[in-house]
Amino acid sequence: MAQKNKVNYSPYKRKNQGKAQKRSRGHLISDVIYSTQEANDRLFDIFKNHDFSHIEHHERLAMAHYYQLLMLEQQNQNFTRLMKFRDIAIKHFIDCAIVKDLCDLQFPLMDLGSGPGLPGIVLKILYPEEKIFLAESVWRRVEFLQTVREKMNLENLHIFGRSINPTFFYPVRGVISRAVEDISNTLNNIKHCLQVGGKVYFMKGPNVDVELQAALQNHSDYYQLVQDHSYQLPRTSHQRRLLVFEKIQAHPQVDLEKILDLDYGDENED
């Protein structure tokens, strides 16, 4: 079992323990950034206490490394509202990883609107051999994703530094979205890249019925709802909803000569 050094347990810990966060340049930064080993030990305890002990040591250690990179970059960029370590472990890592327990993901998988890599980086840690794409249009986030890929030696991880819209044609078998964009908008934007039989995974909050019904009404010719999971993050009161759509029919072909924007890839991607 992981053991914590209860005295000076982290070289990054400040004297003022009471504050979990403070503001810098208009955004939140953590008052404590744990070393990778300390973060790994703390993840062990939190995962155990929240029924997530099945995460293996090397996966947990990789998440600890990612946590540290995220918190260090948070000092310069506003990437997350969560500063307390426990919140990051539960509301980011468990929240992203639990998808693996609820459904079978299809690959190649695109994380649409990846932000700083959630859920894409966490899923890459859990599926190291699978091809995953991170789609993010904000350039400072793209640069951070490139840094994470390099420092964590994440192979078969590709980055689309652009918005995903109906002119995007790169074929994928799965799309996952943790963003707040409306379901109908997402289904429309991926209509030419998601292959028939492919799945779309929407990570939502509990109050999603209105946009779900609109999506079922507006896109029933091309997508069907195949899974609808209402659940709580283990041993918390945090309610979640996972919606899975399957593409059942191809959308009509378009005239490619009329489409000007066909630049799909990471600017340095092979």
C-alpha positions in Angstrom: 0.0 0.0 0.0 1.2 3.5 -0.8 2.4 5.3 2.3 2.6 9.1 2.7 5.3 10.9 4.5 3.0 12.9 6.8 5.7 15.5 7.6 6.9 17.7 4.7 5.3 15.2 2.4 5.8 17.3 -0.7 8.7 19.6 -1.7 6.2 21.8 -3.5 4.0 22.4 -0.5 3.9 26.0 0.7 3.8 27.0 4.3 0.3 28.3 4.0 -1.6 25.1 3.7 -5.0 26.6 4.3 -5.3 28.0 0.8 -6.0 25.5 -2.0 -5.9 28.1 -4.7 -5.1 31.7 -5.5 -5.5 34.0 -8.5 -2.7 35.0 -10.9 -3.2 37.1 -14.0 -6.9 36.8 -13.6 -7.1 33.0 -13.3 -6.8 30.4 -10.6 -3.6 28.6 -9.8 -2.9 25.9 -7.2 -1.2 26.8 -4.0 0.3 23.3 -3.9 1.7 21.3 -6.8 2.7 17.8 -5.7 5.6 15.9 -7.1 4.7 13.0 -9.4 5.4 10.4 -6.7 3.4 12.3 -4.1 0.5 12.7 -6.5 0.6 9.0 -7.4 0.4 8.1 -3.7 -2.6 10.5 -3.2 -4.3 9.1 -6.3 -3.9 5.6 -4.8 -5.8 6.6 -1.7 -8.5 8.6 -3.5 -9.1 5.9 -6.1 -9.3 3.3 -3.3 -11.8 5.4 -1.4 -14.0 5.9 -4.4 -14.1 2.3 -5.7 -11.6 2.9 -8.4 -8.8 0.6 -7.3 -8.8 -1.2 -10.6 -6.6 1.6 -12.1 -3.2 0.0 -12.4 0.0 1.4 -11.0 1.5 2.5 -14.3 -1.8 4.1 -15.3 -2.0 6.0 -12.0 1.6 7.1 -12.3 0.9 8.5 -15.8 -2.1 10.4 -14.5 0.1 11.9 -11.7 2.6 13.0 -14.4 -0.2 14.6 -16.4 -1.6 16.3 -13.3 1.7 17.9 -12.6 2.1 19.2 -16.2 -1.5 20.5 -16.1 -0.9 22.4 -12.8 2.4 23.8 -13.9 0.8 25.2 -17.1 -2.1 26.5 -15.2 0.2 29.1 -13.8 0.3 30.6 -17.3 -3.0 29.6 -18.8 -6.5 29.2 -17.5 -7.1 25.5 -18.3 -9.3 24.3 -15.5 -11.4 25.6 -12.6 -10.4 22.7 -10.4 -7.4 23.4 -8.2 -7.8 21.0 -5.2 -6.1 17.7 -5.8 -9.0 15.7 -4.7 -11.3 17.5 -7.1 -8.9 16.9 -10.0 -8.7 13.2 -9.1 -12.5 12.7 -8.9 -14.0 15.3 -11.2 -11.4 15.0 -14.0 -9.6 11.6 -13.7 -12.4 9.4 -12.4 -15.0 11.3 -14.4 -13.0 10.6 -17.6 -11.9 7.1 -16.8 -15.3 5.8 -15.8 -16.4 5.9 -19.4 -14.3 2.8 -20.0 -16.4 0.9 -17.4 -19.8 2.0 -18.9 -19.4 1.3 -22.6 -17.1 -0.1 -25.3 -15.2 2.6 -27.0 -14.5 2.4 -30.7 -11.2 3.5 -32.3 -9.8 5.5 -34.0 -11.4 7.8 -31.4 -11.6 11.6 -31.6 -11.8 13.7 -28.5 -13.9 16.7 -29.7 -13.0 20.0 -28.0 -10.3 18.4 -26.0 -9.2 21.5 -24.1 -6.2 20.6 -22.1 -6.7 16.9 -22.9 -9.8 15.8 -21.1 -10.9 13.1 -21.6 -8.5 12.4 -24.4 -5.2 12.2 -22.4 -6.8 10.1 -19.7 -8.2 7.7 -22.2 -4.8 7.5 -24.0 -3.3 6.4 -20.7 -5.9 3.7 -20.4 -5.7 2.7 -24.1 -2.0 3.1 -25.0 -2.1 1.0 -28.1 -5.2 2.6 -29.7 -5.2 5.6 -32.1 -6.7 8.7 -30.5 -7.1 12.2 -31.9 -7.4 15.4 -29.9 -9.3 18.1 -31.7 -8.8 21.5 -30.2 -9.0 24.9 -32.0 -7.4 27.2 -29.3 -3.7 27.4 -30.1 -2.4 27.7 -26.6 -4.2 24.5 -25.7 -2.8 22.8 -28.9 0.7 23.7 -27.8 0.1 22.3 -24.3 -1.2 19.0 -25.8 1.9 18.8 -28.0 4.0 19.3 -24.9 2.1 16.6 -22.9 2.5 14.2 -25.9 6.2 14.8 -26.0 7.0 14.7 -22.2 4.8 11.7 -21.5 6.0 9.8 -24.7 2.4 9.1 -25.8 2.5 7.2 -29.1 -0.3 7.0 -31.6 -1.8 10.3 -30.3 -2.6 12.9 -33.0 -3.7 16.5 -32.7 -6.1 18.4 -34.9 -5.4 22.1 -34.3 -8.7 23.3 -35.8 -12.4 23.5 -35.3 -14.4 20.4 -36.3 -17.3 21.3 -38.6 -19.2 19.6 -41.5 -16.3 20.2 -43.8 -14.1 17.8 -41.8 -13.7 14.5 -43.5 -11.0 12.6 -41.7 -12.6 9.1 -41.0 -13.0 8.0 -37.4 -15.0 5.2 -35.7 -15.7 7.0 -32.5 -16.1 10.6 -31.2 -16.2 11.6 -27.6 -17.3 14.9 -26.2 -17.0 16.3 -22.7 -17.8 19.8 -23.9 -20.9 21.8 -23.3 -21.8 22.1 -27.0 -25.4 21.1 -27.8 -25.8 17.5 -28.9 -27.5 18.4 -32.2 -24.6 20.8 -33.1 -22.0 18.1 -32.5 -23.9 15.5 -34.5 -24.0 17.9 -37.4 -20.4 18.9 -37.2 -19.1 15.3 -37.4 -21.5 14.0 -40.0 -18.9 13.5 -42.7 -16.0 12.1 -40.5 -17.9 9.6 -38.4 -18.2 6.3 -40.3 -21.5 4.3 -40.5 -21.6 2.1 -37.5 -19.4 4.6 -35.5 -20.4 5.8 -32.1 -20.6 9.2 -30.5 -20.1 9.4 -26.7 -21.6 12.4 -24.9 -20.4 13.0 -21.4 -23.2 15.2 -19.9 -24.7 16.4 -16.7 -28.1 15.1 -15.5 -30.3 17.9 -17.0 -29.8 17.0 -20.7 -33.3 15.8 -21.6 -34.3 18.9 -23.6 -31.3 18.8 -26.0 -31.5 15.0 -26.1 -35.1 15.1 -27.4 -34.2 17.8 -29.9 -31.3 15.7 -31.2 -33.5 12.6 -31.5 -36.0 14.6 -33.5 -33.6 16.4 -35.7 -31.1 13.6 -36.5 -33.2 10.4 -36.4 -32.5 9.6 -40.1 -28.7 9.2 -39.4 -28.2 8.5 -35.7 -29.9 6.3 -33.1 -29.5 6.4 -29.4 -28.1 3.1 -28.3 -27.1 3.7 -24.7 -28.3 6.1 -22.0 -26.5 5.8 -18.6 -27.5 7.9 -15.6 -24.9 7.4 -12.8 -23.0 9.0 -9.9 -19.3 9.3 -9.6 -18.5 6.6 -7.1 -19.1 7.6 -3.4 -20.0 11.2 -4.4 -23.2 13.1 -5.0 -22.1 14.1 -8.5 -24.7 13.1 -11.1 -23.6 12.3 -14.6 -25.2 11.1 -17.9 -23.5 9.2 -20.7 -25.3 9.2 -24.0 -24.1 7.0 -26.9 -25.4 7.5 -30.4 -24.6 5.2 -33.4 -24.5 6.4 -36.9 -26.9 4.3 -39.0 -26.7 5.9 -42.4 -24.2 8.0 -44.4 -25.0 11.6 -45.0 -25.3 12.8 -48.6 -22.0 13.4 -50.4 -20.9 16.9 -50.9 -18.9 18.6 -53.7 -15.4 18.6 -52.4 -14.3 21.2 -55.0 -16.5 23.7 -53.3 -14.9 23.2 -49.9 -11.9 25.4 -49.3 -10.8 24.2 -45.8 -9.4 20.7 -46.0 -6.5 21.1 -43.6 -7.2 18.4 -41.0 -4.0 17.8 -39.2 -1.6 18.8 -36.5 0.7 21.3 -38.2 3.7 19.0 -37.6 1.8 15.7 -38.0 3.0 13.1 -40.4 
